[in-house]
Amino acid sequence: MILGEKIELFLVNGSPDSIITAEVANWNGKAIKIPRIEVVDCKRDDIQNAGVYFLICANSESDEDSVYIGESENVHERLLQHLRNPNEEDRFYWNTAIVFTGNDLNKAAIRYVEDRLVTIAKECKRYTVLTKNTYKNTVLKEADRSSMEKFITYVRLLANTLGYKVLEPKVGRSSSIEGEQECFFLKTGKEIKAKAIMTTEGFVLLSGAKLNEKTNIKSLREKFSAFREEHIKSELVKDYITTDDIVFSSPSAAADFVLGYSVSGPALWKNKDGISIKELESK
């Protein structure tokens, strides 16, 4: 049985566009989301302590999301340093800081947490991680390491709750909350061209999908045709086989991407028993 979590969001200045705090019941940590333009005047005591932080960045040269993950014994002072002394990461202009603090944090603990968060963020591949160096050999007692892993669990939860999926894998929770995620297959004849799953975020085309080499530009919408060709030339596709999971808004979009022409995705994607998504949803 999956248990729920009680999370309290507080709009400090009464606006969702200003400072927001997020806390989980029975946890001594906290997340504080601060817009860049409010960092200087933010005099909160909780951000004067040790913690880790995310700088959510916007790259003017592309639409990709980027994040700088850092740690400090005085997070507010560190954020001010980012403002006063622009570094390489500031090529990716950050507009939001998210601070995570707790009562049990010290220098060793935040170095351990920073390194773990950077590793997780890189594995999730949602954001370009701008952090270059972390303390990878931080030594913690077994009990302290366990405590910090719990801290990381809540960091993941609160970051996602605040709308930043930095630490969330693309293949997240399926539409079936309990049990294994049901896999759907796209075939041409007897050959399996692709596998996919439904998640709360969209329809995820799993890596290893075999794409048709030709794109029927008359069948596909112009923008989608360009989107497909752009992906085929990217690192996400090698020799017309996808190398990573790709999230689509619908089964039809995923099928169009694989086949190169327009089809009815709900009718073509079928589970291991040969039942289509359309048939399953009609029931």
C-alpha positions as CSV (number, residue, x, y, z in Angstrom):
1,M,0.0,0.0,0.0
2,I,1.3,3.4,-1.0
3,L,1.1,6.0,1.8
4,G,0.4,9.7,1.2
5,E,2.5,12.6,2.1
6,K,1.2,15.8,3.7
7,I,3.0,18.9,2.2
8,E,2.4,22.4,3.3
9,L,3.1,25.2,0.8
10,F,3.2,28.8,2.1
11,L,3.2,31.8,-0.1
12,V,5.3,34.1,2.0
13,N,4.2,37.3,0.3
14,G,0.8,36.1,-0.7
15,S,1.8,35.5,-4.3
16,P,2.8,32.3,-6.2
17,D,5.4,34.4,-8.1
18,S,7.3,35.4,-4.9
19,I,8.9,33.3,-2.2
20,I,7.4,29.9,-1.4
21,T,8.2,27.5,1.4
22,A,7.4,23.8,1.2
23,E,7.5,21.5,4.2
24,V,6.7,17.8,4.7
25,A,4.9,16.7,7.9
26,N,7.2,15.2,10.5
27,W,10.4,16.2,8.7
28,N,12.7,18.9,10.1
29,G,13.8,20.1,6.6
30,K,12.4,22.7,4.4
31,A,12.5,23.9,0.8
32,I,12.5,27.7,0.0
33,K,11.9,28.8,-3.6
34,I,13.2,32.3,-4.2
35,P,13.0,34.3,-7.4
36,R,16.4,35.8,-8.4
37,I,15.1,39.4,-8.1
38,E,14.3,38.8,-4.4
39,V,17.5,37.1,-3.3
40,V,19.2,40.3,-2.2
41,D,16.4,41.4,0.0
42,C,15.5,38.0,1.4
43,K,16.6,38.1,5.0
44,R,15.1,34.8,6.2
45,D,16.9,33.1,9.0
46,D,16.4,29.6,7.4
47,I,18.6,30.4,4.4
48,Q,21.5,31.7,6.5
49,N,22.2,28.1,7.5
50,A,23.9,25.1,5.9
51,G,22.1,23.6,2.9
52,V,22.1,22.7,-0.7
53,Y,20.5,24.7,-3.5
54,F,19.4,24.6,-7.1
55,L,19.8,27.5,-9.5
56,I,17.3,26.9,-12.3
57,C,18.7,28.3,-15.5
58,A,17.5,29.5,-18.8
59,N,19.9,29.3,-21.8
60,S,19.1,32.1,-24.2
61,E,20.7,30.1,-27.0
62,S,18.4,27.1,-26.7
63,D,15.2,25.8,-25.1
64,E,17.0,23.3,-22.9
65,D,16.6,23.4,-19.1
66,S,19.7,23.7,-17.0
67,V,20.5,23.6,-13.3
68,Y,23.4,24.4,-11.1
69,I,23.5,22.4,-7.9
70,G,25.6,23.7,-5.0
71,E,26.1,23.6,-1.3
72,S,27.1,26.1,1.4
73,E,27.3,26.6,5.2
74,N,25.5,29.9,4.6
75,V,23.3,29.5,1.5
76,H,22.1,33.1,1.4
77,E,25.7,34.4,1.3
78,R,26.5,31.9,-1.5
79,L,23.6,33.0,-3.6
80,L,24.8,36.6,-3.2
81,Q,28.2,35.5,-4.5
82,H,26.5,34.1,-7.6
83,L,25.0,37.5,-8.2
84,R,28.2,39.5,-7.4
85,N,30.6,37.2,-9.2
86,P,29.1,35.7,-12.3
87,N,30.8,32.4,-13.2
88,E,30.6,30.2,-16.2
89,E,27.2,28.8,-15.1
90,D,25.8,32.3,-15.5
91,R,26.0,32.0,-19.2
92,F,22.8,30.1,-18.4
93,Y,21.0,32.9,-16.7
94,W,19.3,31.5,-13.6
95,N,16.1,33.1,-12.6
96,T,15.1,30.9,-9.6
97,A,16.9,29.5,-6.6
98,I,15.5,26.6,-4.6
99,V,17.2,26.1,-1.2
100,F,16.9,23.0,0.9
101,T,17.8,23.2,4.6
102,G,17.6,21.0,7.7
103,N,18.5,20.8,11.3
104,D,21.0,17.9,10.9
105,L,23.2,19.5,8.2
106,N,26.9,20.2,8.6
107,K,29.7,20.6,6.1
108,A,30.3,16.9,5.5
109,A,26.6,16.2,5.2
110,I,25.9,18.9,2.6
111,R,29.0,17.9,0.5
112,Y,27.6,14.3,0.5
113,V,24.2,15.5,-0.5
114,E,25.4,17.8,-3.2
115,D,27.4,15.0,-4.8
116,R,24.4,12.6,-4.7
117,L,22.1,15.2,-6.2
118,V,24.4,16.0,-9.0
119,T,24.7,12.2,-9.8
120,I,20.9,11.7,-9.7
121,A,20.2,14.8,-11.9
122,K,22.7,13.6,-14.5
123,E,21.1,10.1,-14.5
124,C,17.7,11.6,-15.0
125,K,18.8,13.6,-18.0
126,R,16.0,16.2,-17.8
127,Y,18.3,19.2,-17.1
128,T,21.8,20.0,-18.2
129,V,23.8,19.9,-15.0
130,L,26.2,22.8,-14.8
131,T,28.0,21.7,-11.6
132,K,31.5,20.5,-12.6
133,N,33.1,19.5,-9.3
134,T,31.8,17.9,-6.1
135,Y,33.4,16.2,-3.1
136,K,33.0,12.6,-4.1
137,N,34.9,11.1,-1.2
138,T,33.1,12.6,1.7
139,V,33.1,10.1,4.6
140,L,30.0,9.8,6.7
141,K,29.1,7.4,9.5
142,E,26.6,4.8,8.4
143,A,23.8,6.4,10.5
144,D,24.5,9.8,9.1
145,R,24.6,8.5,5.5
146,S,21.2,6.9,6.0
147,S,19.9,10.2,7.4
148,M,21.2,12.1,4.4
149,E,19.6,9.6,2.0
150,K,16.2,10.3,3.6
151,F,17.0,14.0,3.2
152,I,17.6,13.5,-0.5
153,T,14.3,11.6,-0.7
154,Y,12.5,14.7,0.5
155,V,14.5,17.0,-1.7
156,R,13.3,15.0,-4.7
157,L,9.7,15.1,-3.5
158,L,9.7,18.9,-2.8
159,A,11.5,19.9,-6.0
160,N,9.0,17.9,-8.0
161,T,6.1,19.5,-6.0
162,L,7.4,22.9,-6.7
163,G,7.4,22.1,-10.4
164,Y,11.0,21.3,-11.1
165,K,11.6,17.6,-12.2
166,V,15.4,17.9,-11.9
167,L,15.6,14.6,-10.0
168,E,12.8,12.7,-11.7
169,P,13.5,10.0,-14.3
170,K,11.5,10.3,-17.5
171,V,10.0,6.9,-16.9
172,G,8.0,7.9,-13.8
173,R,5.0,6.5,-12.1
174,S,2.5,4.8,-14.5
175,S,-1.2,5.4,-14.7
176,S,-1.6,2.3,-12.6
177,I,-0.4,3.6,-9.2
178,E,0.2,0.1,-7.8
179,G,1.9,-2.8,-9.5
180,E,4.3,-2.9,-12.5
181,Q,3.9,-0.5,-15.4
182,E,2.1,-2.0,-18.4
183,C,4.2,-2.0,-21.5
184,F,2.7,-1.3,-25.0
185,F,4.2,-2.5,-28.3
186,L,4.1,-1.0,-31.8
187,K,4.6,-3.6,-34.5
188,T,4.8,-3.7,-38.3
189,G,4.0,-7.3,-39.2
190,K,5.6,-9.5,-36.6
191,E,8.5,-7.1,-35.9
192,I,8.3,-5.0,-32.7
193,K,9.3,-1.5,-33.7
194,A,9.0,0.1,-30.3
195,K,8.0,-0.2,-26.7
196,A,6.3,2.4,-24.6
197,I,4.6,3.0,-21.3
198,M,1.9,5.4,-20.0
199,T,3.0,7.7,-17.2
200,T,1.4,10.7,-15.3
201,E,3.5,13.0,-17.5
202,G,2.8,11.5,-20.9
203,F,3.4,8.6,-23.2
204,V,7.0,7.5,-22.9
205,L,8.8,5.9,-25.9
206,L,11.4,3.7,-24.4
207,S,15.0,3.6,-25.7
208,G,15.7,1.1,-28.4
209,A,12.8,2.0,-30.7
210,K,13.5,1.3,-34.4
211,L,12.5,4.3,-36.5
212,N,11.6,4.2,-40.2
213,E,14.2,6.0,-42.2
214,K,11.8,8.0,-44.3
215,T,9.5,10.8,-43.2
216,N,6.2,11.3,-45.1
217,I,6.1,15.1,-45.0
218,K,2.7,15.1,-46.6
219,S,1.2,12.9,-43.9
220,L,2.8,14.6,-40.8
221,R,2.3,18.1,-39.7
222,E,5.1,20.4,-40.8
223,K,6.4,21.2,-37.3
224,F,6.2,17.5,-36.2
225,S,8.1,16.5,-39.4
226,A,10.8,18.9,-38.5
227,F,10.8,17.7,-34.9
228,R,11.3,14.1,-36.1
229,E,14.2,15.0,-38.4
230,E,15.9,17.1,-35.7
231,H,15.8,14.2,-33.3
232,I,17.1,11.8,-35.9
233,K,20.2,14.0,-36.3
234,S,20.6,14.4,-32.5
235,E,22.3,12.2,-29.9
236,L,18.9,10.7,-29.0
237,V,19.0,8.6,-32.1
238,K,21.8,6.6,-33.6
239,D,21.4,4.6,-36.8
240,Y,17.7,5.2,-36.6
241,I,17.4,3.6,-33.1
242,T,16.6,5.7,-30.1
243,T,19.2,5.8,-27.4
244,D,17.1,7.4,-24.6
245,D,13.5,7.5,-23.4
246,I,11.4,10.3,-25.1
247,V,8.2,11.7,-23.6
248,F,5.3,12.4,-26.0
249,S,2.0,14.0,-25.3
250,S,0.0,11.1,-26.8
251,P,0.3,7.5,-28.2
252,S,-0.4,8.9,-31.7
253,A,2.6,11.3,-31.5
254,A,4.9,8.5,-30.4
255,A,3.7,6.2,-33.2
256,D,4.0,9.0,-35.8
257,F,7.6,9.6,-34.6
258,V,8.5,5.9,-35.0
259,L,6.8,5.3,-38.3
260,G,7.3,8.6,-40.0
261,Y,3.7,9.0,-41.1
262,S,0.4,9.8,-39.4
263,V,-1.5,6.9,-37.7
264,S,-4.0,6.3,-34.9
265,G,-1.7,5.6,-31.9
266,P,-4.4,4.2,-29.5
267,A,-5.4,1.6,-32.2
268,L,-1.8,0.5,-33.0
269,W,-0.2,0.4,-29.5
270,K,-1.1,-3.0,-27.9
271,N,-0.2,-4.7,-24.7
272,K,1.4,-8.2,-24.4
273,D,-2.1,-9.7,-24.8
274,G,-2.6,-7.9,-28.1
275,I,-5.2,-5.5,-26.7
276,S,-5.0,-2.0,-28.0
277,I,-5.0,1.2,-25.8
278,K,-8.3,2.1,-27.6
279,E,-9.9,-1.2,-26.5
280,L,-8.6,-0.9,-23.0
281,E,-9.9,2.7,-22.5
282,S,-13.3,1.8,-24.0
283,K,-13.7,-0.7,-21.2
